[in-house]
Amino acid sequence: MAAQSGKDLLLKIETDPDTFLTVAGLRARTVSLNARAVDVTDADSAGRWRELLAGAGVRTAAIAGQGIFRDAASDARIREAFFAQSTDRWQVIVPDFGRLEGRFVVSALEYAGEHDGEASFALSLASAGELTFEAI
């Protein structure tokens, strides 16, 4: 995969069935995929090396974004999702790589501002179910 512009990584939230709204004003986005290992090492493990049970760990995803207010519709939709603590469908689109889609909960929503600068926000999403990946 060749170098990509960070601004092309998109974060979208579902507004109606199969209709997604791009979260506007994001300046930075991070996607973290994790899989917790299950250690099954015992006294009989070869050479006392750690052994892991394949496919048994819990998988999680976390998404974070920071930006400025630019779109009242996406700002309102995120705020609504946070206060309802709903598990909404979200999409993350990574150009020339793929689309990650699934249910997430808004686990953190922060607002900040300096007296001589713009108001900004930060959000964190935690996976709340199975995710799918589709190569683009």
C-alpha positions as CSV (number, residue, x, y, z in Angstrom):
1,M,0.0,0.0,0.0
2,A,1.4,3.4,-1.0
3,A,1.5,6.4,1.3
4,Q,-2.0,7.8,1.9
5,S,-3.2,11.2,3.1
6,G,-4.5,11.0,6.6
7,K,-7.5,13.2,5.8
8,D,-8.8,10.4,3.5
9,L,-9.4,8.1,6.4
10,L,-13.1,8.5,7.1
11,L,-15.2,7.8,10.1
12,K,-19.0,7.4,9.6
13,I,-22.0,6.8,11.8
14,E,-25.3,5.2,10.7
15,T,-28.2,7.6,10.6
16,D,-30.8,5.4,8.9
17,P,-30.6,1.7,7.9
18,D,-27.6,1.4,5.5
19,T,-27.1,5.3,5.4
20,F,-24.0,6.6,7.0
21,L,-23.0,10.2,7.8
22,T,-19.3,11.2,7.7
23,V,-18.2,12.7,11.0
24,A,-17.1,16.2,9.9
25,G,-14.2,18.3,11.1
26,L,-11.9,15.4,12.2
27,R,-8.3,16.3,12.1
28,A,-6.9,13.1,13.6
29,R,-8.2,9.5,13.7
30,T,-6.8,6.3,15.2
31,V,-8.0,2.7,14.8
32,S,-6.8,0.1,17.2
33,L,-7.5,-3.6,16.7
34,N,-6.6,-5.9,19.6
35,A,-6.8,-9.6,20.4
36,R,-6.2,-10.9,23.9
37,A,-4.3,-14.1,24.1
38,V,-5.3,-17.1,26.2
39,D,-2.3,-18.7,27.9
40,V,-2.6,-22.5,28.2
41,T,1.0,-23.1,29.3
42,D,1.5,-25.9,31.8
43,A,4.3,-28.0,33.4
44,D,4.3,-30.2,30.3
45,S,4.8,-27.3,27.7
46,A,7.7,-28.1,25.4
47,G,10.8,-26.4,26.8
48,R,8.6,-24.4,29.2
49,W,7.7,-22.1,26.3
50,R,4.5,-20.3,26.6
51,E,1.6,-21.8,24.7
52,L,-1.4,-19.9,23.4
53,L,-4.8,-21.2,22.5
54,A,-5.6,-20.3,18.9
55,G,-8.8,-18.3,18.3
56,A,-9.8,-18.2,22.0
57,G,-9.0,-14.6,22.9
58,V,-11.4,-11.7,23.1
59,R,-11.0,-9.3,20.1
60,T,-11.7,-5.6,20.5
61,A,-11.5,-2.5,18.5
62,A,-11.1,1.1,19.6
63,I,-11.5,4.2,17.5
64,A,-10.5,7.7,18.5
65,G,-10.9,11.0,16.7
66,Q,-10.2,14.7,17.4
67,G,-11.3,17.7,15.4
68,I,-13.3,20.9,15.2
69,F,-17.0,21.5,14.8
70,R,-18.0,21.8,11.2
71,D,-21.3,19.9,10.7
72,A,-24.3,20.3,13.0
73,A,-25.9,17.0,11.8
74,S,-22.9,14.8,12.7
75,D,-22.2,16.7,15.9
76,A,-25.8,16.1,17.0
77,R,-25.8,12.5,16.0
78,I,-22.6,11.8,18.0
79,R,-24.0,13.6,21.0
80,E,-27.2,11.6,20.8
81,A,-25.3,8.4,20.6
82,F,-23.2,9.3,23.7
83,F,-26.1,10.3,25.9
84,A,-28.2,7.2,24.9
85,Q,-25.1,5.0,25.2
86,S,-26.5,3.2,22.2
87,T,-24.5,0.6,20.1
88,D,-24.7,2.2,16.7
89,R,-23.2,1.0,13.4
90,W,-20.0,2.8,12.5
91,Q,-17.7,2.6,9.5
92,V,-14.0,3.4,9.2
93,I,-12.8,3.7,5.6
94,V,-9.1,3.4,5.0
95,P,-8.3,4.3,1.4
96,D,-6.7,1.5,-0.7
97,F,-7.1,-0.8,2.3
98,G,-10.7,-1.4,3.3
99,R,-13.8,-0.7,5.3
100,L,-14.2,-1.8,8.9
101,E,-17.9,-1.8,10.0
102,G,-19.7,-2.8,13.2
103,R,-21.4,-1.7,16.3
104,F,-19.6,0.7,18.7
105,V,-20.5,2.7,21.7
106,V,-19.3,6.3,22.2
107,S,-17.2,5.7,25.4
108,A,-15.9,9.2,25.7
109,L,-16.8,12.6,24.3
110,E,-14.8,15.7,25.2
111,Y,-15.2,19.3,24.3
112,A,-12.4,21.9,24.6
113,G,-11.6,25.4,23.6
114,E,-9.1,28.2,24.1
115,H,-10.2,31.9,24.4
116,D,-8.2,32.7,21.3
117,G,-8.9,29.6,19.3
118,E,-11.6,27.3,17.9
119,A,-13.8,24.9,19.9
120,S,-12.8,21.3,19.4
121,F,-13.9,17.9,20.3
122,A,-12.5,14.4,20.9
123,L,-14.4,11.1,20.8
124,S,-13.5,7.5,21.7
125,L,-15.5,4.5,20.4
126,A,-15.4,1.0,21.9
127,S,-16.5,-2.0,19.9
128,A,-19.7,-3.6,21.0
129,G,-20.1,-6.7,18.8
130,E,-18.7,-8.4,15.7
131,L,-16.9,-6.3,13.1
132,T,-16.6,-7.0,9.4
133,F,-13.9,-6.0,7.1
134,E,-14.2,-5.5,3.4
135,A,-11.1,-4.8,1.2
136,I,-11.4,-1.9,-1.1
